[in-house]
Amino acid sequence: MKQKQFFTSCTTQNVFDNITEEQKKFIHFNLYKQDTTYIKDFAKKIKKKNIAIIGIGGSILGAKAIYEALLNKNRSFKNMIFLDTVDPIELDNRIKNIDLEDTFFFVITKSGTTVETIAMMKYINSLVNLDKTNCSIMTKGATLLEKYAKSQDIPFFEIPYSLSGRFSVFSVVGLVPLAAVGVDVDKLLKGLKDSQKDYSYIYKAIFIARTRKLYSMNVIFAYSSRLKSFNEWYVQLWAESLGKINEHGDNEGITPIGLIGPNDQHSFLQLIIDGVRDKIVTVIKVKEHIKKVIPENSKREKKYLSNILDNVSFNKLINLQCDSLMETLKKVGTVPYDVIELDELNEYEMGNLMGYYQLLTAATAACLNINAYNQPAVQDNKVILTKKLIALRKEGA
């Protein structure tokens, strides 16, 4: 992964020191050191055709981002289904074309009580019996869900108490399901490890923090449709980590926006170029896609269709579209932007890219003097929902 920045900033020793201390303190920074033997051994035992994850938010978005980014690269992967909705119509749509008897389910909730996850688990269990032959449960230790797993002899993986869900993709939360579909998890962790060798994220974090009142939106413009779920992972990571009240009682946060090129060149680009100057843009360019060529005009097309696309590969086309965006941003000159170049979408590059964004998020939080690892507003909302469900239960009693 290569990164080029087109804005100026400066680093400070205290930001570097903060990140160095966090790397010692928080487990997600050191997950590249783990022995993956038990993960790969467990994955090999799964003979089911389909792999399904039941979860929501950080329990599912990381694995989804990696799987969908790599899917077209490796067609030998097993089919993976993501069950992260309590919309009953959408939930049924996601499972209607799969054989539930030939599916292995991962139920993932760190707290063990996430309402949406438990609701989906109960519904799936009414359709196919979830037991030790087709299910694994992941949660922190000493929860009722862990006790349930052990009472049913269902394979259990413990999520470390200190690990925030949105930073958990490189733990068992992401690695076990990904290994089960055929992803090379060791290459993912190699990319994660190498992301910590480049400190360019510190410069960017300082710039974002210092200019946040002017540039209140942080935009990713990713040039591959396979990065759509990566954008969703980034939005959760960024929003839940940085939308906080700082030590002075001020509301902080930079709004994350995930765009896909070239699709959003036909809409959101207009706002970036001619709209209010309140956005920082990161362009993600993938140098190598699958090489498919646009055919020459047929005889009946020649009279009506331009020949400028004849024999141009889709790989070349999408990269020219990406280059056109960058040239437009350079020409305007008043939109701060940087560029991340990936050789291709593979395990190593995805581990490197996601590791970089975890570091960038942590460094930005350090600049803002906020805690990147809690989510008090989310917790408050969960408490309100639980009270409403209890009240509903009493009304029906």
Backbone hydrogen bonds, N-H to C=O, Kabsch-Sander energy under -0.5 kcal/mol:
donor,donor_aa,acceptor,acceptor_aa,energy
2,K,341,E,-2.5
4,K,339,V,-2.9
6,F,337,Y,-1.8
15,V,12,T,-0.5
16,F,12,T,-1.5
17,D,13,Q,-2.7
18,N,14,N,-2.3
19,I,15,V,-2.2
20,T,16,F,-2.3
21,E,17,D,-2.2
22,E,18,N,-2.3
23,Q,19,I,-2.4
24,K,20,T,-0.9
25,K,21,E,-1.6
26,F,22,E,-3.2
29,F,26,F,-1.2
30,N,27,I,-1.7
31,L,28,H,-0.7
33,K,30,N,-1.7
34,Q,31,L,-1.4
36,T,34,Q,-0.6
40,K,36,T,-2.5
41,D,37,T,-2.5
42,F,38,Y,-2.0
43,A,39,I,-2.3
44,K,40,K,-2.0
45,K,41,D,-0.9
45,K,42,F,-0.8
46,I,42,F,-0.5
46,I,43,A,-1.3
47,K,45,K,-0.7
49,K,102,D,-0.6
50,N,102,D,-2.3
51,I,79,N,-2.8
52,A,104,F,-3.0
53,I,81,I,-2.5
54,I,52,A,-0.5
54,I,106,F,-3.4
55,G,53,I,-0.6
55,G,83,L,-2.0
59,S,56,I,-1.5
60,I,57,G,-2.0
61,L,57,G,-2.6
64,K,60,I,-2.2
65,A,61,L,-2.4
66,I,62,G,-2.0
67,Y,63,A,-2.8
68,E,64,K,-2.4
69,A,65,A,-1.5
70,L,66,I,-1.8
71,L,67,Y,-1.3
73,K,70,L,-1.1
74,N,70,L,-1.6
75,R,73,K,-0.5
77,F,74,N,-1.3
78,K,181,V,-1.8
79,N,49,K,-1.0
81,I,51,I,-2.8
83,L,53,I,-3.0
83,L,81,I,-0.6
84,D,82,F,-0.9
91,L,87,D,-2.8
92,D,88,P,-2.0
93,N,89,I,-2.1
94,R,90,E,-1.8
95,I,91,L,-0.9
96,K,92,D,-1.4
98,I,95,I,-1.4
100,L,98,I,-0.9
102,D,99,D,-1.5
103,T,100,L,-1.1
104,F,50,N,-2.7
105,F,134,N,-3.1
106,F,52,A,-3.0
107,V,105,F,-0.6
107,V,136,S,-2.8
108,I,54,I,-2.7
108,I,106,F,-0.6
109,T,138,M,-2.3
118,I,114,T,-2.6
119,A,115,V,-2.4
120,M,116,E,-2.3
121,M,117,T,-2.6
122,K,118,I,-2.5
123,Y,119,A,-1.9
124,I,120,M,-2.8
125,N,121,M,-2.5
126,S,122,K,-0.9
126,S,123,Y,-0.7
127,L,123,Y,-0.6
127,L,124,I,-1.2
128,V,124,I,-2.5
131,D,129,N,-0.7
134,N,131,D,-1.3
135,C,131,D,-0.9
136,S,105,F,-2.2
137,I,155,P,-2.6
138,M,107,V,-3.0
139,T,157,F,-1.4
140,K,110,K,-2.4
143,T,140,K,-0.5
147,K,143,T,-2.0
148,Y,144,L,-2.4
149,A,145,L,-2.3
150,K,146,E,-2.4
151,S,147,K,-2.3
152,Q,148,Y,-1.5
153,D,150,K,-0.7
154,I,149,A,-3.0
157,F,137,I,-2.4
159,I,139,T,-2.0
163,L,160,P,-1.6
164,S,162,S,-0.7
167,F,164,S,-1.6
168,S,165,G,-1.6
171,S,168,S,-2.1
174,G,168,S,-0.8
174,G,171,S,-1.0
175,L,171,S,-2.8
176,V,172,V,-1.3
178,L,174,G,-1.9
179,A,175,L,-2.8
180,A,176,V,-1.8
181,V,177,P,-1.0
181,V,178,L,-0.6
182,G,178,L,-0.8
182,G,179,A,-0.5
183,V,178,L,-2.4
185,V,183,V,-1.2
188,L,184,D,-1.3
189,L,185,V,-2.1
190,K,186,D,-1.7
191,G,187,K,-2.1
192,L,188,L,-2.1
193,K,189,L,-2.6
194,D,190,K,-2.3
195,S,191,G,-1.3
196,Q,192,L,-0.6
196,Q,193,K,-1.3
197,K,194,D,-1.6
198,D,195,S,-0.7
199,Y,197,K,-0.5
202,I,199,Y,-1.4
203,Y,199,Y,-0.7
204,K,200,S,-1.7
205,A,201,Y,-2.7
206,I,202,I,-2.3
207,F,203,Y,-2.1
208,I,204,K,-2.7
209,A,205,A,-2.6
210,R,206,I,-2.7
211,T,207,F,-1.8
212,R,209,A,-0.9
214,L,211,T,-1.0
215,Y,211,T,-3.6
216,S,214,L,-0.8
217,M,278,D,-1.6
218,N,255,T,-3.2
219,V,217,M,-0.6
219,V,280,I,-3.5
220,I,257,I,-2.9
221,F,219,V,-0.5
221,F,282,T,-3.4
222,A,220,I,-0.6
222,A,259,L,-2.5
223,Y,284,I,-2.8
224,S,222,A,-1.3
227,L,224,S,-1.9
228,K,225,S,-1.5
231,N,227,L,-2.2
232,E,228,K,-1.4
233,W,229,S,-2.3
234,Y,230,F,-2.8
235,V,231,N,-2.5
236,Q,232,E,-1.9
237,L,233,W,-2.6
238,W,234,Y,-3.0
239,A,235,V,-2.5
240,E,236,Q,-2.4
241,S,237,L,-1.2
242,L,238,W,-2.1
243,G,239,A,-1.7
244,K,242,L,-1.6
246,N,244,K,-0.6
246,N,250,D,-2.9
247,E,369,N,-0.9
249,G,246,N,-2.2
252,E,244,K,-3.6
255,T,216,S,-2.4
257,I,218,N,-2.3
259,L,220,I,-3.3
259,L,257,I,-0.6
261,G,222,A,-2.9
264,D,260,I,-3.1
265,Q,262,P,-2.0
266,H,262,P,-0.6
266,H,263,N,-1.5
267,S,264,D,-1.2
269,L,264,D,-1.9
270,Q,267,S,-1.1
271,L,267,S,-0.6
272,I,268,F,-2.0
273,I,269,L,-2.6
274,D,270,Q,-2.4
275,G,271,L,-1.4
278,D,276,V,-2.1
280,I,217,M,-2.6
281,V,336,P,-2.3
282,T,219,V,-3.2
283,V,281,V,-0.5
283,V,338,D,-2.7
284,I,221,F,-2.2
284,I,282,T,-0.5
285,K,283,V,-0.6
285,K,340,I,-2.9
287,K,285,K,-0.6
287,K,342,L,-2.9
288,E,343,D,-1.6
289,H,287,K,-0.5
292,K,290,I,-1.2
294,I,312,V,-2.7
301,E,298,S,-0.6
302,K,298,S,-2.0
303,K,299,K,-0.5
304,Y,301,E,-1.7
305,L,301,E,-3.1
310,D,307,N,-1.4
311,N,294,I,-2.1
312,V,309,L,-2.1
314,F,292,K,-3.2
317,L,313,S,-2.4
318,I,314,F,-2.6
319,N,315,N,-1.6
320,L,316,K,-2.2
321,Q,317,L,-2.2
322,C,318,I,-1.9
323,D,319,N,-2.5
324,S,320,L,-2.2
325,L,321,Q,-1.8
326,M,322,C,-2.1
327,E,323,D,-2.4
328,T,324,S,-2.2
329,L,325,L,-2.5
330,K,326,M,-2.4
331,K,327,E,-2.5
332,V,328,T,-2.3
333,G,329,L,-2.3
338,D,281,V,-2.0
339,V,4,K,-3.2
340,I,283,V,-3.2
341,E,2,K,-3.4
341,E,339,V,-0.5
342,L,285,K,-3.1
342,L,340,I,-0.5
346,N,344,E,-1.3
350,M,346,N,-2.3
351,G,347,E,-2.4
352,N,348,Y,-2.3
353,L,349,E,-2.7
354,M,350,M,-2.5
355,G,351,G,-1.8
356,Y,352,N,-2.2
357,Y,353,L,-1.9
358,Q,354,M,-1.8
359,L,355,G,-2.1
360,L,356,Y,-2.8
361,T,357,Y,-2.2
362,A,358,Q,-2.1
363,A,359,L,-2.7
364,T,360,L,-2.4
365,A,361,T,-2.2
366,A,362,A,-2.0
367,C,363,A,-2.0
368,L,364,T,-1.7
369,N,365,A,-0.6
369,N,366,A,-0.7
370,I,365,A,-2.1
372,A,370,I,-0.7
374,N,371,N,-0.6
379,Q,375,Q,-2.3
380,D,376,P,-2.6
381,N,377,A,-2.0
382,K,378,V,-1.9
383,V,379,Q,-2.0
384,I,380,D,-2.1
385,L,381,N,-2.3
386,T,382,K,-2.5
387,K,383,V,-2.2
388,K,384,I,-2.0
389,L,385,L,-2.4
390,I,386,T,-2.4
391,A,387,K,-2.3
392,L,388,K,-2.3
393,R,389,L,-2.2
394,K,390,I,-2.1
395,E,391,A,-2.1
396,G,392,L,-1.5
397,A,393,R,-0.8
